[in-house]
Amino acid sequence: MPLAPPPPFGTRTEPVPPTARRVLGVPAHRLAPDEPNPEPPATAAWPWLVFGLAAAWLLQPWLPANFAWLLSALPHEMGHATAGCLLGRPSAPAIALHGEAWTGIAERQNWLCWLLAAVATATAVAVRTRRGIAGALLGLAVLLPVLAFRPAAEVVIAAAGHAGELLFAAYCFATAWSGGRTDTPAERLVATFAGGLLQATNLRLGHGLHSDAGARAFYATNGSLGLKNDLLVLAEDLCHCRLETAAAWLVAAALLSLPLGIAAGEWWRRLRD
C-alpha cells in the first residue's frame, strides 16, 4: 500500500499544549474559540502580592546587615543623580558597601538644560506617529527648562531620592502583577518582596519621623558623611515646614506606590495580550 503524501509545508500535525503557547507568547485573541486562554487571570497575581508583602514586612529584621539599606540606596542615589542631570546639573552617585551613600551635584549648566530640551523635542518629532510618546516628550521638553531655572529644581532634586525608591518599588509591583518576563510564581514573588522592602522601609521611616521625637533626633545626626538627610533639607531649607509634615508626605507617597504599580502592571498585561 502506498504511503499517504506528507502534509503541506508549515502544517502543524500535533496540537501545541497551552504551556507552549504561553512561552511562545501567542495572544489570547489569536486562539480558536474552543481553545482555553493560556494567560492566567489578573487575580492570580494577588496571592503572590500578599505573600511577598507579608514576607517583606516580617523578614526584614532577619535579613543580612545592610541588605535593605543597599537595596534602597541604589534607586535613591540614582533618583538624585537622574533628577540633577535632567535639570542641567551634572550629577554622579557614590555608594559604599559599609553604609555610606551620597550624590555629587554640580552647578547648573545652562547649555545642558537647552540641549536636553532640544533632544526631547527632536525625539518627539522622530516618533510623532506614536502620539502618546511624542506628547510626553514634548511636555518634557517644555517642563525641564521651566523647572531648571527656578528654585523648584532644588526641591525636585532633594525629593528625587525617596521618589526613586518608591518608583522602583512601583516597578517591582507592576512586574509582579503583569508576570514580568517569565510569568512564573518565582518572579512575581521576588519582585513583590523587593518592592515590599522598599515600601516598608519608607513607611517605617515616615511613620517614625512623624510620631517619635527620638527618631527625629536620631535622623538629624545619622546622615552619610555628616551631610544633612533629605527630609530635613526639604523641610527646613526648601519648603520651610516641620519635619513631621515632610514625613507625612513620605508616608502618603509610599502608600501610593502599590496601587500605582498595580495600575501599571495591568496596563502592561493588556498591552502584552
C-alpha positions as CSV (number, residue, x, y, z in Angstrom):
1,M,0.0,0.0,0.0
2,P,1.5,3.4,-0.9
3,L,2.2,5.8,1.9
4,A,0.0,8.9,2.3
5,P,1.5,12.1,1.0
6,P,3.2,14.3,3.6
7,P,1.3,17.3,4.9
8,P,1.9,20.7,3.2
9,F,4.9,22.6,4.5
10,G,4.0,24.6,7.6
11,T,1.1,22.4,8.6
12,R,1.0,21.5,12.3
13,T,0.4,17.8,12.8
14,E,0.2,17.8,16.6
15,P,-1.6,20.2,18.9
16,V,0.6,22.6,20.9
17,P,0.0,22.4,24.6
18,P,-1.3,25.6,26.3
19,T,2.0,26.0,28.2
20,A,3.9,26.2,24.9
21,R,1.6,28.8,23.6
22,R,2.3,30.9,26.7
23,V,6.1,30.6,26.2
24,L,5.8,31.5,22.6
25,G,3.7,34.5,23.5
26,V,0.6,33.8,21.5
27,P,-2.0,36.5,22.3
28,A,-5.3,35.3,23.7
29,H,-7.3,36.9,20.8
30,R,-5.5,34.7,18.2
31,L,-6.6,31.4,19.8
32,A,-9.5,29.5,18.4
33,P,-12.8,29.9,20.2
34,D,-12.7,26.4,21.7
35,E,-9.1,26.8,22.9
36,P,-8.5,27.9,26.5
37,N,-6.8,31.2,27.2
38,P,-3.2,30.4,28.3
39,E,-2.8,33.6,30.2
40,P,-3.7,33.4,33.9
41,P,-6.3,35.9,35.1
42,A,-5.2,39.1,36.7
43,T,-6.4,37.9,40.1
44,A,-3.7,35.2,40.0
45,A,-1.2,37.9,41.0
46,W,-3.0,38.7,44.3
47,P,-1.7,35.7,46.3
48,W,1.9,36.5,45.3
49,L,1.5,40.2,46.1
50,V,0.0,39.4,49.6
51,F,2.7,36.7,50.3
52,G,5.6,38.9,49.1
53,L,4.4,41.9,51.1
54,A,4.0,39.9,54.2
55,A,7.4,38.3,53.8
56,A,9.0,41.8,53.3
57,W,7.5,43.1,56.5
58,L,8.1,40.1,58.6
59,L,11.6,39.0,57.4
60,Q,13.2,42.4,57.2
61,P,14.7,42.3,60.7
62,W,16.2,38.9,59.9
63,L,17.9,39.8,56.6
64,P,21.7,40.3,56.4
65,A,23.1,43.6,57.7
66,N,22.6,46.4,55.2
67,F,20.6,44.3,52.7
68,A,17.6,46.6,52.8
69,W,19.8,49.7,53.0
70,L,21.7,48.7,49.9
71,L,18.5,47.9,48.0
72,S,17.2,51.3,48.9
73,A,20.5,53.2,48.3
74,L,20.8,52.2,44.6
75,P,17.5,53.7,43.4
76,H,17.7,56.5,46.0
77,E,21.0,57.9,44.7
78,M,20.1,57.2,41.1
79,G,17.0,59.3,41.7
80,H,19.1,62.2,42.9
81,A,21.5,61.9,40.0
82,T,18.8,61.5,37.3
83,A,16.9,64.5,38.5
84,G,20.1,66.5,38.7
85,C,21.2,65.7,35.2
86,L,17.8,66.3,33.7
87,L,17.7,69.7,35.3
88,G,21.0,70.7,33.9
89,R,23.2,69.8,37.0
90,P,25.8,67.1,36.1
91,S,25.5,64.5,38.9
92,A,27.0,61.2,39.9
93,P,26.1,58.8,42.7
94,A,28.6,57.1,45.1
95,I,27.7,54.2,47.3
96,A,30.0,52.4,49.8
97,L,29.1,49.0,51.0
98,H,29.8,49.8,54.6
99,G,26.7,52.1,54.7
100,E,27.6,55.5,53.2
101,A,26.0,57.0,50.1
102,W,25.8,60.4,48.5
103,T,25.3,62.1,45.1
104,G,27.6,64.8,43.9
105,I,25.6,67.5,42.1
106,A,27.4,70.3,40.2
107,E,26.2,73.8,39.5
108,R,23.6,74.3,36.8
109,Q,25.0,74.3,33.2
110,N,22.6,76.4,31.1
111,W,23.8,74.8,27.8
112,L,22.9,71.3,29.2
113,C,19.3,72.5,30.1
114,W,18.7,73.6,26.5
115,L,20.5,70.6,25.0
116,L,18.2,68.2,26.9
117,A,15.1,70.2,25.8
118,A,16.3,70.0,22.2
119,V,17.0,66.3,22.4
120,A,13.5,65.7,23.8
121,T,11.9,67.8,21.0
122,A,13.9,66.0,18.3
123,T,13.0,62.6,19.6
124,A,9.3,63.6,19.8
125,V,9.5,64.6,16.1
126,A,11.1,61.3,15.2
127,V,8.4,59.3,16.9
128,R,5.5,61.6,16.0
129,T,3.4,58.7,14.7
130,R,3.2,57.4,18.3
131,R,1.2,60.3,19.7
132,G,1.3,59.3,23.4
133,I,5.1,59.1,23.5
134,A,5.6,62.1,21.3
135,G,3.3,64.2,23.6
136,A,5.1,63.1,26.7
137,L,8.4,64.0,25.2
138,L,7.2,67.5,24.1
139,G,5.8,68.0,27.6
140,L,9.2,67.1,29.0
141,A,10.9,69.4,26.6
142,V,8.8,72.3,28.0
143,L,8.9,71.3,31.6
144,L,12.7,70.7,32.0
145,P,13.9,74.3,31.3
146,V,10.9,75.7,33.2
147,L,11.9,73.8,36.3
148,A,15.7,74.1,35.8
149,F,15.8,77.9,36.1
150,R,13.5,78.1,39.2
151,P,14.0,77.3,42.9
152,A,11.7,74.3,42.4
153,A,14.6,72.5,40.8
154,E,16.2,72.1,44.2
155,V,13.0,70.7,45.7
156,V,12.7,68.1,42.9
157,I,16.4,67.0,43.2
158,A,16.1,66.7,47.0
159,A,12.8,64.7,46.8
160,A,14.1,62.5,43.9
161,G,15.9,60.2,46.3
162,H,12.9,58.8,48.1
163,A,10.9,59.2,44.9
164,G,13.4,57.0,43.1
165,E,13.0,54.3,45.8
166,L,9.2,54.4,45.6
167,L,9.1,54.5,41.8
168,F,11.3,51.4,41.7
169,A,9.0,49.8,44.3
170,A,6.1,50.6,41.9
171,Y,8.0,49.0,39.1
172,C,8.5,45.8,41.2
173,F,4.8,45.7,42.0
174,A,4.0,46.2,38.3
175,T,6.3,43.3,37.4
176,A,4.6,41.1,40.0
177,W,1.2,42.0,38.7
178,S,1.9,41.6,35.0
179,G,4.1,38.5,35.3
180,G,7.3,40.1,34.1
181,R,9.5,38.3,31.6
182,T,8.8,34.7,32.7
183,D,5.3,34.9,34.2
184,T,6.3,32.5,36.9
185,P,5.5,32.5,40.6
186,A,9.2,32.9,41.5
187,E,9.5,36.2,39.5
188,R,6.2,37.5,41.0
189,L,7.3,36.7,44.5
190,V,10.8,38.1,44.2
191,A,9.5,41.3,42.6
192,T,6.9,41.8,45.3
193,F,9.4,41.1,48.0
194,A,11.8,43.7,46.7
195,G,9.1,46.3,46.2
196,G,7.7,45.5,49.6
197,L,11.1,46.0,51.3
198,L,11.4,49.5,49.7
199,Q,7.8,50.4,50.6
200,A,8.2,49.1,54.2
201,T,11.5,51.0,54.7
202,N,9.9,54.3,53.6
203,L,6.7,53.7,55.6
204,R,8.7,52.9,58.8
205,L,10.9,56.0,58.3
206,G,8.0,58.3,57.6
207,H,5.9,57.0,60.5
208,G,8.8,57.2,62.9
209,L,9.7,60.7,62.0
210,H,6.1,61.8,62.2
211,S,5.3,60.3,65.6
212,D,8.6,59.8,67.5
213,A,10.8,62.6,68.8
214,G,13.6,60.2,69.4
215,A,13.5,59.1,65.8
216,R,13.7,62.7,64.7
217,A,16.7,63.3,66.9
218,F,18.5,60.3,65.5
219,Y,17.6,61.2,61.9
220,A,19.2,64.7,62.4
221,T,22.6,63.1,63.2
222,N,22.9,60.0,61.0
223,G,23.4,61.5,57.6
224,S,26.0,59.9,55.3
225,L,29.4,61.6,55.5
226,G,27.9,64.1,58.0
227,L,25.6,65.5,55.4
228,K,22.0,66.6,56.1
229,N,19.4,64.0,55.4
230,D,16.9,64.6,52.5
231,L,13.7,65.2,54.5
232,L,15.5,67.7,56.7
233,V,16.7,69.5,53.6
234,L,13.2,69.6,52.2
235,A,11.5,70.6,55.5
236,E,14.0,73.2,56.9
237,D,15.9,74.6,53.9
238,L,13.5,74.4,50.9
239,C,9.8,74.1,51.9
240,H,10.1,75.8,55.3
241,C,7.8,73.4,57.1
242,R,8.1,70.9,60.0
243,L,9.9,67.6,59.6
244,E,6.7,65.9,60.6
245,T,4.9,67.4,57.6
246,A,7.6,66.1,55.2
247,A,7.4,62.7,56.9
248,A,3.6,62.6,56.3
249,W,4.3,63.3,52.6
250,L,6.7,60.3,52.5
251,V,4.1,58.0,54.1
252,A,1.5,59.1,51.5
253,A,3.9,58.5,48.6
254,A,4.9,55.1,50.0
255,L,1.2,54.0,50.3
256,L,0.6,55.2,46.7
257,S,3.4,53.1,45.3
258,L,1.4,49.8,45.5
259,P,-1.8,51.0,43.6
260,L,0.4,52.8,41.1
261,G,2.4,49.6,40.4
262,I,-0.8,47.5,40.1
263,A,-2.2,50.0,37.6
264,A,1.0,50.0,35.6
265,G,1.1,46.2,35.7
266,E,-2.4,45.9,34.5
267,W,-1.6,48.2,31.6
268,W,1.5,46.2,30.6
269,R,-0.5,43.0,30.8
270,R,-3.2,44.3,28.4
271,L,-0.5,45.5,26.0
272,R,1.1,42.1,26.0
273,D,-2.2,40.3,25.4
